[in-house]
Amino acid sequence: MMETKLKTHPKFVEAMQKLSVMTEEERLSEENKALFDQAIRYAPLDIQPKLAAIQRKYEALH
């Protein structure tokens, strides 16, 4: 079914809800790397580039 691919994945929604209440510093912390990876893994294609940019920022910090 094609329509299910267009819906936002629940794992993405869950990760983004958790990340959205954090400060940028918390988001970029080591403890939240798995959560961030989860968000990227399940992100809609149009959002992936934005998340990838944040991930590069994270990698530059660590």
Summary of the structure (lengths in Angstrom):
residues: 62
radius of gyration: 12.1
end to end distance: 40.5
largest distance: 40.7
contacts: 138
relative contact order: 0.16
helix: 74%
strand: 0%
